[in-house]
Amino acid sequence: MDSETRIPRAALLDFVSAVYVRAGMPEDDARLAADTLVQADLWGHQSHGVMRLPWYLARIEAGVCAAVAQPEIAIDAGAVAVLDGNEGMGQVVAARAMDEAIRRATSFGIGAVSVRNSNHFGTAMYFTLMAARAGCIGFLSTNASPAMAPWGGREKSVGTNPWSWAAPAGSHAPLVLDIANTAVARGKIYLAKQNDAMIPRGWALDATGAPTTDPSEALAGVVLPMAQHKGYAIAAVMDVLSGVLSGSAFGAAVHGPYQAEHRSGAGHLAIVLNIAAFQPLAEFNGRMERYIAELKSAAPAQDFDEIFYPGEIEARNDARNRAEGIQYPLKTLAELQRVAQRLGIDAP
């Protein structure tokens, strides 16, 4: 980081909310969308935080993303539903989908909501944690604009297509997984560019197909899949679940949050399991506590001081950043200042 300034969460939340309201979003939706960005920064994932605000704002202003989200149930089949996002903000649509899935899981033990005509929603774990806090296990997948080539190819036609699981963990913060199927989320390459930093070798290829450590060349080329062919295959499956199944766009027809000239076409799939339908929640929480204790009791490998369970690092970052404020690269602060000046809003 090249800035010593730390900004309090509340000031950031108020600022981002004000930007979205000025763009035409209802206050409750603006607050939700703002919270998803600020929360990503609290977790330590600035690749999906307020750095993205100018991108989302540009899409609303271009008219390819509806400021007033009007998601509606297109198919209602008990435990299963299809939600049409009607081009609304992905954060608002995804929250509605997860709420629906939780409600249906409460009645049927399981709830599955397929989403079409949505937009990029930021961090998937923001929404799966909604299920964990409701005493459920939550899953969420989405497709995304092309970032990598199919295994054996050199032209990008496959999205990062991230997915997340979250589960309550008793006295611990929830166990949560949120990953893209590329070696790294493309947002982390954008963040490296913001920081004038190089990226590790193995993240991406340039436009000629050669390995690169330059983030600009990586963004013009392709991001490599995680675990080679396995990452590509998982990304393809997530596109089937998110785009093909929902009736939304898929493959190269999906457009990203930084492409203000195209509607997104993103699709999602939310699945919620009501733990109480399988065993008493208290029993599950106790088993999770024992499981985490077992994970953390393993002898650490060389150069490791501690073993973390999935989601523990984010929980610790959240506590620290809430107390101390969030530190940003100067380039990110400058972009937020430009947004504030253009809209006539005080920057934090």
C-alpha positions as CSV (number, residue, x, y, z in Angstrom):
1,M,0.0,0.0,0.0
2,D,1.2,3.5,-0.8
3,S,-1.1,5.4,1.5
4,E,-0.9,5.8,5.3
5,T,-4.4,7.0,5.6
6,R,-7.0,4.6,7.2
7,I,-10.6,5.4,6.5
8,P,-13.3,4.3,8.9
9,R,-15.9,1.8,7.7
10,A,-18.8,4.0,8.5
11,A,-17.5,6.9,6.5
12,L,-16.8,4.6,3.5
13,L,-20.3,3.1,3.7
14,D,-22.0,6.5,3.8
15,F,-19.9,7.7,0.9
16,V,-20.5,4.7,-1.4
17,S,-24.2,4.6,-0.5
18,A,-24.5,8.3,-1.4
19,V,-22.8,7.7,-4.8
20,Y,-25.3,4.9,-5.6
21,V,-28.3,7.0,-4.5
22,R,-27.1,9.9,-6.7
23,A,-27.0,7.3,-9.5
24,G,-30.7,6.5,-9.0
25,M,-30.7,3.5,-6.7
26,P,-33.2,3.3,-3.8
27,E,-31.6,3.9,-0.5
28,D,-31.9,0.4,0.9
29,D,-30.4,-1.1,-2.3
30,A,-27.7,1.5,-2.4
31,R,-26.8,0.6,1.2
32,L,-26.7,-3.1,0.4
33,A,-24.5,-2.6,-2.7
34,A,-22.2,-0.3,-0.7
35,D,-21.9,-2.7,2.1
36,T,-20.8,-5.5,-0.2
37,L,-17.9,-3.4,-1.4
38,V,-16.8,-2.1,2.0
39,Q,-17.2,-5.6,3.5
40,A,-14.8,-7.0,0.8
41,D,-12.2,-4.4,1.9
42,L,-12.8,-5.3,5.5
43,W,-12.0,-9.0,4.7
44,G,-8.8,-7.9,3.0
45,H,-10.1,-8.5,-0.6
46,Q,-9.6,-5.1,-2.1
47,S,-9.8,-6.7,-5.6
48,H,-13.6,-6.8,-5.0
49,G,-14.0,-3.7,-2.8
50,V,-14.6,0.0,-3.4
51,M,-12.0,0.0,-6.2
52,R,-14.9,-1.3,-8.3
53,L,-17.2,1.5,-7.5
54,P,-16.4,3.5,-10.7
55,W,-17.0,0.4,-12.8
56,Y,-20.5,-0.2,-11.3
57,L,-21.3,3.5,-11.5
58,A,-20.4,3.6,-15.2
59,R,-22.7,0.6,-15.9
60,I,-25.6,2.3,-14.2
61,E,-25.0,5.6,-16.0
62,A,-24.7,3.8,-19.4
63,G,-28.1,2.1,-18.8
64,V,-26.8,-1.5,-19.2
65,C,-27.5,-2.1,-15.4
66,A,-30.8,-1.0,-13.9
67,A,-30.4,1.4,-11.0
68,V,-33.8,0.3,-9.7
69,A,-33.6,-3.5,-9.5
70,Q,-36.9,-5.3,-10.1
71,P,-36.1,-9.0,-9.7
72,E,-39.2,-11.2,-10.1
73,I,-39.9,-14.9,-9.7
74,A,-40.3,-16.4,-13.2
75,I,-40.9,-20.0,-12.0
76,D,-42.1,-21.0,-8.6
77,A,-41.9,-24.8,-7.9
78,G,-41.7,-25.1,-4.2
79,A,-38.1,-25.8,-3.2
80,V,-37.0,-24.6,-6.6
81,A,-37.4,-21.2,-8.3
82,V,-36.1,-19.2,-11.2
83,L,-35.5,-15.5,-10.5
84,D,-35.3,-13.0,-13.4
85,G,-33.0,-10.2,-12.3
86,N,-34.3,-7.9,-15.1
87,E,-30.8,-6.4,-15.4
88,G,-30.7,-5.1,-11.8
89,M,-27.6,-4.6,-9.7
90,G,-26.1,-8.0,-9.1
91,Q,-25.7,-7.5,-5.4
92,V,-29.4,-6.7,-5.0
93,V,-30.4,-9.6,-7.2
94,A,-28.1,-12.1,-5.5
95,A,-29.4,-11.0,-2.0
96,R,-33.0,-11.6,-3.2
97,A,-32.0,-15.0,-4.6
98,M,-30.3,-16.0,-1.3
99,D,-33.3,-14.8,0.7
100,E,-35.6,-16.9,-1.4
101,A,-33.3,-20.0,-1.1
102,I,-33.2,-19.6,2.7
103,R,-37.0,-19.2,2.9
104,R,-37.6,-22.3,0.7
105,A,-35.0,-24.3,2.6
106,T,-36.8,-23.5,5.9
107,S,-39.9,-25.0,4.4
108,F,-38.5,-27.9,2.4
109,G,-35.1,-28.6,3.9
110,I,-33.4,-27.4,0.7
111,G,-33.9,-24.4,-1.5
112,A,-32.5,-23.8,-5.0
113,V,-32.9,-20.5,-6.9
114,S,-31.6,-20.2,-10.4
115,V,-31.0,-16.6,-11.5
116,R,-31.0,-15.1,-15.0
117,N,-30.4,-11.6,-16.4
118,S,-28.4,-10.4,-13.5
119,N,-25.0,-8.6,-13.1
120,H,-21.7,-9.0,-11.4
121,F,-22.3,-9.2,-7.6
122,G,-18.8,-8.8,-6.1
123,T,-17.8,-11.3,-3.5
124,A,-19.9,-14.5,-3.5
125,M,-19.2,-15.2,0.2
126,Y,-21.1,-12.0,1.2
127,F,-24.3,-13.9,0.1
128,T,-23.4,-17.5,1.3
129,L,-22.7,-16.1,4.7
130,M,-26.4,-15.0,4.8
131,A,-27.3,-18.7,4.8
132,A,-24.7,-19.5,7.4
133,R,-26.1,-16.8,9.7
134,A,-29.5,-18.4,9.3
135,G,-28.3,-21.8,10.5
136,C,-27.9,-23.2,7.0
137,I,-25.2,-24.2,4.5
138,G,-25.2,-21.9,1.5
139,F,-23.8,-22.3,-2.0
140,L,-23.6,-19.7,-4.7
141,S,-22.1,-19.8,-8.2
142,T,-22.0,-17.3,-11.0
143,N,-20.6,-17.0,-14.5
144,A,-18.4,-14.2,-15.6
145,S,-16.9,-12.6,-18.7
146,P,-14.2,-14.5,-20.5
147,A,-10.8,-14.4,-18.8
148,M,-9.1,-17.7,-19.6
149,A,-8.8,-20.0,-22.5
150,P,-10.3,-23.5,-22.5
151,W,-7.5,-26.0,-21.6
152,G,-5.3,-26.4,-24.7
153,G,-6.5,-23.2,-26.3
154,R,-5.1,-19.7,-26.4
155,E,-8.2,-17.5,-26.9
156,K,-10.2,-16.5,-23.8
157,S,-13.7,-17.8,-23.9
158,V,-14.2,-19.1,-20.3
159,G,-15.0,-16.9,-17.3
160,T,-13.4,-17.1,-13.9
161,N,-16.9,-18.3,-12.8
162,P,-16.4,-18.2,-9.0
163,W,-18.4,-20.1,-6.4
164,S,-18.7,-20.1,-2.6
165,W,-19.8,-22.3,0.2
166,A,-20.5,-21.1,3.8
167,A,-21.5,-23.0,7.0
168,P,-21.9,-22.0,10.6
169,A,-19.1,-23.2,12.9
170,G,-20.4,-22.9,16.4
171,S,-18.3,-20.5,18.5
172,H,-16.1,-19.8,15.6
173,A,-16.7,-17.4,12.7
174,P,-18.4,-19.3,9.8
175,L,-16.3,-21.7,7.6
176,V,-16.5,-20.1,4.2
177,L,-14.9,-20.8,0.8
178,D,-15.0,-18.2,-2.1
179,I,-12.8,-18.9,-5.1
180,A,-12.5,-18.2,-8.7
181,N,-11.4,-21.1,-11.0
182,T,-8.4,-19.1,-12.4
183,A,-5.0,-19.1,-10.7
184,V,-6.1,-15.7,-9.3
185,A,-9.2,-13.5,-9.5
186,R,-8.8,-11.0,-12.3
187,G,-9.6,-8.2,-9.8
188,K,-6.3,-9.0,-8.1
189,I,-4.5,-8.2,-11.3
190,Y,-6.4,-4.9,-11.5
191,L,-5.3,-4.3,-7.9
192,A,-1.7,-5.0,-8.7
193,K,-2.0,-2.4,-11.5
194,Q,-3.4,0.1,-9.1
195,N,-0.4,-0.5,-6.8
196,D,2.1,-0.3,-9.7
197,A,3.2,-3.9,-8.7
198,M,4.2,-6.9,-10.7
199,I,2.2,-10.1,-10.5
200,P,3.7,-13.6,-9.8
201,R,4.7,-15.7,-12.7
202,G,2.1,-18.4,-13.3
203,W,-0.9,-16.1,-13.0
204,A,-1.4,-15.1,-16.6
205,L,-0.1,-15.1,-20.2
206,D,0.2,-12.0,-22.4
207,A,-1.6,-11.6,-25.8
208,T,1.1,-13.6,-27.5
209,G,0.7,-16.6,-25.2
210,A,3.9,-16.0,-23.2
211,P,4.1,-15.9,-19.4
212,T,4.0,-12.4,-18.0
213,T,4.5,-10.6,-14.7
214,D,3.2,-7.3,-16.0
215,P,-0.5,-6.7,-14.9
216,S,-1.3,-4.6,-18.0
217,E,-0.1,-7.4,-20.3
218,A,-1.9,-10.0,-18.3
219,L,-5.2,-8.1,-18.6
220,A,-4.7,-7.9,-22.4
221,G,-3.9,-11.6,-22.4
222,V,-5.5,-14.6,-20.6
223,V,-5.5,-15.6,-16.9
224,L,-4.4,-19.1,-16.3
225,P,-6.7,-21.7,-14.7
226,M,-6.0,-23.0,-11.2
227,A,-4.7,-26.6,-11.1
228,Q,-4.3,-26.6,-14.9
229,H,-7.1,-28.6,-16.6
230,K,-9.0,-29.0,-13.4
231,G,-9.7,-25.3,-13.0
232,Y,-10.9,-25.1,-16.6
233,A,-13.3,-28.0,-16.1
234,I,-14.7,-26.6,-12.8
235,A,-15.2,-23.2,-14.5
236,A,-17.1,-24.9,-17.3
237,V,-19.4,-26.7,-14.8
238,M,-20.1,-23.4,-13.0
239,D,-21.1,-21.9,-16.3
240,V,-23.6,-24.7,-16.9
241,L,-25.0,-24.3,-13.4
242,S,-25.1,-20.5,-13.6
243,G,-25.8,-19.6,-17.2
244,V,-27.0,-22.6,-19.2
245,L,-29.4,-23.9,-16.5
246,S,-30.9,-20.4,-15.7
247,G,-31.6,-19.4,-19.3
248,S,-29.1,-16.5,-19.0
249,A,-26.0,-15.8,-21.1
250,F,-23.0,-18.1,-21.0
251,G,-19.5,-18.4,-22.3
252,A,-18.4,-15.5,-24.4
253,A,-21.8,-13.8,-24.3
254,V,-21.3,-12.8,-20.6
255,H,-19.8,-9.3,-20.0
256,G,-18.0,-8.0,-17.0
257,P,-18.4,-5.0,-14.6
258,Y,-15.7,-3.0,-16.4
259,Q,-17.5,-3.2,-19.8
260,A,-20.0,-0.3,-19.6
261,E,-21.1,-0.7,-23.2
262,H,-22.7,-4.2,-22.8
263,R,-25.5,-5.7,-20.7
264,S,-24.0,-8.4,-18.5
265,G,-26.2,-11.4,-19.0
266,A,-24.7,-13.0,-15.8
267,G,-26.5,-15.9,-14.3
268,H,-26.2,-17.5,-10.8
269,L,-27.3,-20.5,-8.8
270,A,-28.1,-20.3,-5.1
271,I,-28.6,-23.5,-3.1
272,V,-29.3,-23.6,0.7
273,L,-29.4,-26.6,3.0
274,N,-31.4,-26.3,6.2
275,I,-29.1,-28.0,8.7
276,A,-32.0,-28.7,11.1
277,A,-33.5,-31.0,8.4
278,F,-30.4,-33.2,8.7
279,Q,-29.6,-32.9,12.5
280,P,-30.1,-30.5,15.3
281,L,-28.2,-27.2,14.7
282,A,-26.5,-27.4,18.1
283,E,-25.2,-30.8,17.3
284,F,-23.9,-29.6,13.9
285,N,-22.2,-26.7,15.5
286,G,-20.5,-28.9,18.1
287,R,-19.2,-31.2,15.3
288,M,-17.9,-28.2,13.4
289,E,-16.0,-27.0,16.5
290,R,-14.4,-30.4,16.8
291,Y,-13.6,-30.5,13.1
292,I,-11.9,-27.1,13.2
293,A,-10.0,-28.0,16.3
294,E,-8.7,-31.1,14.5
295,L,-7.6,-29.0,11.4
296,K,-5.8,-26.5,13.6
297,S,-4.1,-29.1,15.7
298,A,-2.0,-30.4,12.8
299,A,1.7,-29.8,13.1
300,P,2.6,-26.7,11.0
301,A,4.8,-27.2,8.0
302,Q,8.1,-25.4,7.5
303,D,7.7,-21.6,7.3
304,F,4.1,-21.8,8.7
305,D,3.3,-20.6,12.2
306,E,-0.4,-21.4,12.3
307,I,-3.1,-23.4,10.5
308,F,-6.2,-21.5,9.5
309,Y,-9.6,-23.0,8.6
310,P,-11.3,-21.5,5.4
311,G,-12.7,-18.0,6.3
312,E,-10.6,-17.5,9.5
313,I,-8.2,-15.1,7.9
314,E,-11.0,-13.0,6.6
315,A,-12.7,-12.9,10.0
316,R,-9.5,-11.7,11.6
317,N,-9.0,-9.0,8.9
318,D,-12.5,-7.9,9.4
319,A,-12.1,-7.4,13.2
320,R,-8.8,-5.5,12.7
321,N,-10.0,-3.3,9.8
322,R,-13.2,-2.4,11.6
323,A,-11.2,-1.2,14.6
324,E,-8.4,0.6,12.7
325,G,-10.0,1.6,9.4
326,I,-9.1,0.5,5.9
327,Q,-5.9,1.6,4.0
328,Y,-6.1,2.1,0.2
329,P,-3.6,2.6,-2.6
330,L,-3.3,6.3,-3.6
331,K,-4.7,5.5,-7.1
332,T,-7.9,4.1,-5.6
333,L,-8.3,7.1,-3.4
334,A,-7.7,9.4,-6.4
335,E,-10.4,7.6,-8.4
336,L,-12.9,7.8,-5.5
337,Q,-12.1,11.5,-5.2
338,R,-12.9,12.0,-8.9
339,V,-16.2,10.3,-8.5
340,A,-17.0,12.5,-5.5
341,Q,-16.1,15.7,-7.3
342,R,-18.1,14.8,-10.4
343,L,-21.2,14.0,-8.4
344,G,-20.8,16.8,-5.9
345,I,-20.4,14.4,-2.9
346,D,-18.0,14.8,0.0
347,A,-15.3,12.1,-0.1
348,P,-14.5,10.4,3.2
